[in-house]
Amino acid sequence: MSKQAVRREITKLLRTLPPRVFREAGVQALPRIRGCPFWRDHQRILFFLSTGMEIDTAPLMEAAFSDKKEVYVPKVMGETLLFYRIYSPAGPWYMGAFNIREPAAVKEEDALKPGEFLVLVPGLAFDPQGGRLGHGKGYYDRFFTGIDVPGVKTGVAKKNYTALGLCLEVQIVPQVPREPWDKPMDALCTGSSFLNC
């Protein structure tokens, strides 16, 4: 199937689900993520602020604050996705690009600096090999490309982050169509499973 066909199919399916499914999956995913090595090994966690058709990230964000993690959330600036540290799950927020919550006020000192982190990644569909299909705007792919660090000897990009796709079980498909620039996930988590890719 083409990317557009998969997007149509998964979007149609997600629209049939009641809001409680997304909330419950977020609660169920909490112990799986909180108990994984990725969570323990990273002090900085990059979140997405879930919309109505995405697994609820609020329980995990509250756990991150409880665990004294540094919490970062995205802000769209033109074609770029920038992450800023926040200090409370209560915001303040405003509705930014694509009607998605963003931090209402950001300071340069709170911008994400180079270093290691865990990034929770949204998507419409994922596959067991780590393939991810987003909404087609390319924000996360550009973000990953921008932070990949060239190797000293090889010149080949290496990464200093762990990418964890967060979704519902119904969003995992046998194979996602991929382009060379599509960044694979290191692991996937749903409300009912955790999969290293």
N, C-alpha and C positions, 0 to 999 in steps of 0.2 A: 504494500500500500504506500501511497505517497504521503509526505508529511501533512499535506492539506487534508487528505482523507482521514488520517489518524486523528488530527486535531478535531475535525468535524465529529467523528465517532465518539471520542472521549468527552468532548464538550456536551454533546447530546446526552450522554450517559450521566454526567455530573449534574446536569440540570434536573434530572429526575429524582435526585437524592434529597431527602429532607435535611435541614440545617443541623439537626442533632447528630447525624452521621459524621460530619466534619468535626464537630465538637468532641464526640466520643472517641474518635480516632486520635485526636490530639492528646487526650488524657491517656489513652492506651499506649501511645508511642512514648510517653514520658519515661517510664522505667527502662524501656529498651535502650533509649538514647543515653539516659543518665548513667546507665550501668556499663556502657561500652567504653573501650579504651580511648576512643577519639575524644569523648567528653572529659575523661580524666586527664588526658595529656595536653589539652589546650586550655589556656586561661582566657583567650579571646574567642567569643562566639559571635558569628555574623548570622542574623536572623532575617527572614522576610516577614512582613506583616500580612498575615493571611487575609484573603478576600473571602467572600461568601462561598466560593466553590473551591477552596483549598483547605487542606487539613489545618486545624486550628493550632497556631504556634503559641498562643497565650500561656497554656500550662507550662510549656518548656521554658518560655522566657521568664516566668515567675521562678521556676526552679533555678535558672541561671543566676538570677539576682540572689536567691537564697544561698547558692553555692559560692557566692562572691566572685562570679565570673565578670569579665568585662563584656558588656552587651553592645553590639553595633547593629544598626538598621540602615536600609538603603534610602537614598534620595536620588531621583532622576534629575540630571543636569544636562539638557540637550540629548545627545546620544550616549551619554556616559552614566554609569551607575556608581555613585559614591556612597561609602558607608561612614556613618558617624556614631560615636558612642552616645548612648543614652543612660540616664541614671535612675529611671523609674519606668515600670511597665505602663504607667498611666499617661505617659507622654510629657508635655502636650503635643498633640498631633494636628495636622491639617490634611485635607484631601489634595494630594498632588497629582502627578501625571497618571492617566488611566484610572482616575478615581480610586487610587490606593493611598492609604495613610502614609504620611512621611513626618519626620520630626519637624515641629513648627519653627524651631530656632536652632541653628547649628553654629558652632564655633570652630574656627580653624584648628584649634588645639585638640578638638574632639574627633578630627578626621582620622580614619584608619591609617596607621603607619606601617611600613614594611615589617615583616616578621611572621611568625607562625600563627595560624588560627584554624578554627573549624567553621566552615560555612554551610548553613542549611539552605538547600537550593529548591525552589519551587519548580514545577513543570506540569505539563498536561499529561505526558506519558513518559515512562521509563522502561528499560528492559533489564534482565538479569545480568547483562554484561556491562552495565553502567551507562548505557545510552540514555540520553535525555532529549525530550522534545518539548520546547517551550512554546510560547505564544507566537513566535516568529519575529520578534523585534530585535533579538540578538544581544540584549543588555548583559546577560550573564556570560555569554561567550566572549564578548568584548572585555568584560571585567576580568575574566580568567586570563585572557591573552595579555592584558595589561599588567598583570601581577606575576606572570610566569617569569622566572629569572634565568637568563642564559648561563649555562655551565661555563666555568672558568676555562677548561681545556677543550671541551667539545663544541661550545657555542650552542648546543641544543638546550631548549628550554627545560628547566626543572621547576618543580613547584614546592612551596613551603607551606602548603595548606592541605586540609582534608575536605573534600567535597562530599556532603551527605544529602542525597535526594530524599525529600520528605513528601509523601503522597499517600493516597488511599490504595488499598490492595487492588481495586478495579482499574487503577491507572498503570499497573505493570502489565506490559504486553510482551509477546514473545521476542519481537525485534523492532527497534525504533529505526527509521531511516536516518542515516548519518551522513554528514558532510565532513571533510577533513578538519574544519575549524571547530566542530562540535566537541566540547570538552566532556569526557566521560566522568561519571561519578565514582568515588571510591567505595561507596556503600549506599544502600537504600533502606529506608525505614518506613513502614506503614503502621497503622494501629495494631496489626496482628503479626508482623514479622520484621526481622532485621536481616539484611543480606549483604555480605561483603562481595564486592564485584571484582 
